Amino acid sequence: MLTIAAVTFAAIFIVELPDKTFFAALMLATRYKALNVWAGVSLAFAVQTLVAVAAGTVISKLPAHWVHLGAGIGFLIGAGWLLYEGLNSRKGSDDDSGDEYAEKAVAAAGWHQIGKSFLILFAAEWGDLSQILTAVFVSKYHEPIPVFIGALAALVTVSGLAVLLGGQITKFLRLHVLHFAGATLCTVLGIWTLATAF
């Protein structure tokens, strides 16, 4: 269980760090109190992770061969997605800084800040790669609880880094490097999963 949670945490953390939701949380933190933003986005991540785990649980009821085949393909699609994003960000064409989500926020206080942060990240996270990979991990390992813990811990950690240290992180870490690291990890997981399918 601990190994599955750790693998899930590592994969989701690497995939989510250069993602638009990181930048949305960062931009929200420039407008609202950091703790309110973190609470709101963490709640959104919790709901989205529950949805992904539920989807993965349903998928895991299918024949094991097809689940492993689908999971392997899912990892490879994720690798391709990250590679594409990495190439775009390396060329400097990746200008999605999360502003499109953060601009929807207006001056608010307390619970309104938490609620707005929740809604913005909840909308931004639907169909996100981290949500898809969470479902894939559940379908592959048939262990929804450690996958949920690992995925949510990664998302909450990334959002915490975004609201507290986002500006400094983006100065020292190049986004295309993170995208390529995520693509490499997904490729390895995809090949390994496909190998188990056969």
N, C-alpha and C positions, 0 to 999 in steps of 0.2 A: 504493500500500500504506500509506504513512504517513498519508494523508488518511483512509482507511477506519479505521485504528487510532485516529486522533484523534477521529473522529466517534463511533466505538463507545465510546471512553473517556468522552467528554463525556456521551453519553446514559446509559450505565450508572452513571456517577458521580452524576448528578442523580437518577436513579431510586432508587439504592441508599441515598443519604444519609439520607432520612427513613424508611427501611424498618425492619422489625422486626429484621433481622439486624444492623443498626447498633447497636440498643439491646441485643440479645443479647450482642454483643461487648463493649459498654460495661459491662454488668452482670457478665459473666465477668471483666473486668479489675478489678472491685472485689473479687473473691474470689481471683483467681490473679495470678501475675506477668504483667505486660503482654506481655513477650516470648514467654512460653509460649502465651498466648492468641492473640497475633498469628500465631505459627507454626501453631497448630492450625487457626485459621479460614482462614488463607491456603491451607493444604493442602486444606481442604474446598472452598474456592472454586475451586481448580485442578481438582479432580475434577469438580465440578459444571459448570464452564465447558467441560471436555472433553466431557462428556455433551451439553451444549447445542450445541457445535460439531458433534459427530457427528450430532445430530438435524437441524441445519440443513443439513449436507452431504447427507443423504439427501433432505431436502425439495427441495434445489436441483436434483436430478435430474429433477424434474417439469417439464412444459412451462413456459417462462419467463413466459408470460402469466398462468398460474394461480399461479405462485410470487409474482409481483409483486402480484397481486390479494390473495392470502392474506397476504403481508407487510404490505400497506397496511391491511388489516382488522386484522391483529395490532397494528400501531402504534396504530390508532384505539381498539381495545379497551384497550390499555395506557393511552392518554390518558384514557379514561373511568374506568378503575380508579384512576388517580392523582387525577383530579378528585374522585371519590367520597371517597377517603382524605383529600384536602385539605379538603373541606367538613366531614368528620367531625372532623378535628383542629382546624379553625378553631372549631368549636362546643365544643371541649373534650371531645368524647366519645371521642377517640382515646387510650385509656389503655393500649394495648399497648406497654409499655416493654421488652419482651424478658424480663420476669421469668419468664414461663412456661417459657422455655428455660433461663435461668440458674439457676432454682431446682432444676433437675435435677442441677446440679453440686454435689459435696460436696468437703470438704477433700481435697486431693490434692497431690502434689509432682511436679516434673519432667515426665517423659514422660506421667504420668497426667493432668497439667493439659493438655498438648498434645492427648492422646487424647480427653479429655472435651470440650475446646473444638472439636476436629474433629467429633466425633459430634453435638454439639448444633447446630452451624452446618450440618453436612451435612444433618441432618434438617429444619432450618428453611428451607433454601434450595430444597428440591424444589418445582418448580412455581412458583417465585418469578418476579416480573415480569422481573427482570434475566436470569434463565435463559431465559425465553421470548424476550425481546428479542435475546439473543445468537444464538439459533437463527434468528430472523427476519433479523438482519443477515447471517448466513452464507448463508441462502437467497437474499437479495436481491443481495448483492455477489459471491457465489461465491469468496470469499477467506477461507478458514477461518483461516489463520495470523495475518493482521493483526487479524481480529476477535477471535481468542483472546487475542492480546497486549493489545489495547485493553480488552477486557472484564475480563481478569484483573488488569491494572494498575489499573483503576478499583476493582475489588472489594478488592484488597490495600490500595490507598490509603485507601479508606473505612474498612476495618477498622483500619488503622493510626491514622487520626484518632480512631476510636471508642475504642481502648484507651489512647491517649495524651492526647487533648484532648476527649474526649466530653462531659464535664461543662461545659466552657467553651463548646463549639460550640452546645449546646442552649440556653445562656443568651442567645446573640446571634442565632441563626438560628431563625425561626419555622418549624415543620414544615409548616404549610399553604402557606407561600410556596414551599418546596422542592417540595411536591406539585404546586402550580400550574405551577411552572417546568417540571417533568418532563412534565406533561400538555400544556403548550404545545409542547414539543419533540417529543413523540410525535405530536401532531396535525399539525405541519408535516411530519414524516417520513411520516406516513400519507397525507396528501394528495399529497405529492410522489411517493410510491411508487405510489399508485393512478393518478396522472396518467401515469406511465411504463407502466402496464399497458395503457392505452388509446392 
